Amino acid sequence: MSDLSEKAHLLHGKMLESPSSTLFSQEELQKLLHISKPVELLNLAQELMNKKLVKLVKQDGDLKFQAVSAMEATKITQMTDDEAMVYSYIEASGREGIWTKTIKAKTNLHQHVVVRCLKALENQRYIKSIKSVKHPTRKIYMLYNLQPSIEVTGGPWFTDSELDTEFIDSLLTVIWRFAASKTYPSAFQPPSANTNPMQASYPTNHTGFVNLDAIMEFITSNKITNIDLALNDIRSLCDVLVYDDKLELISQTTDTYKATWQSVLEAGYGRAYRDEGNEGLISKSVRKALDNQPYSIFEHYAVIAENEDESDVVYMDAWTHD
């Protein structure tokens, strides 16, 4: 702005040295240029406001001054008064955006005028319309260069305001498979000679189970998704797997997990050792241990071995009524 006075230009520059969201009181502005007379400051502030380089913001009942960049000021000066008013409310809404009905109520403009202003601002890429997962039927506007907040978009789990269940399920599978491979290393490999499937897990003192950082590193390094995920997102997925009894939280930890053996069996792994086609790969001692394994009502896949003489088999209903 070449037609600004030297002091106004200097004051504007001093204000821009602070973050763009900084609000200045009258006393703070006087200190920036060591101005002793309030009247002199008000004249400079008025000069900057006329050029749209400063705007007034109400904070806790007090009026404060906020600097506007020269580029932003040029953009605003090219707008009509109605467009500038609509733009100011959209700007104030930040990353939450503002509903068209709210714009109409705040500006007190006719519906046709609001629609015309929004269209003009959108065509110049000053603003953009977004969809809200909370209010899918509302048309909401925000500044073009801002990204909507998670409250608006729903975070990485939503695509075009719709819950992306396929994406979530695929991530859940990836995380579970990674955790399970670190919990039961032999369960996902073809049976081999002299391998005891009952000892497929690591020793009880094993500390190499997966935590949130390891899961995040695995997803990132393998380029599982191009969507940015935070640790809280990974924790939420792990919570789902815990609720589904597919993961367990390691005791005395906050974010370290291991897979459950039941989830491995349900996925079709870990039982290959029992298949007839693999009998030759299993040693006699291991096969004997499997055959003699006692039946447990707590084992999801446990079965009672067939026996021609069932006289010694006691069924649960008979046992409970004795």
Secondary structure, DSSP 8 states (H G I E B T S, - for coil): -TTS-HHHHHHHHHHHTS-TT--B-HHHHHHHHT---HHHHHHHHHHHHHTTSEEEEEETTEEEEEE--HHHHHHHHTS-HHHHHHHHHHHHTGGG-EEHHHHHHHHT--HHHHHHHHHHHHHTTSEEEE--SS-TTS-EEEETT----HHHH-GGGEETTEE-HHHHHHHHHHHHHHHHHHH-TTTTS---TT--GGG-S--TT----EEHHHHHHHHHHTT--SS---HHHHHHHHHHHHHTTSEEE-TT-SSEEEE-HHHHHHTT-S-GGGSGGGGGGS-HHHHHHHHT----TT-TT------S-GGG---HHHHHT-
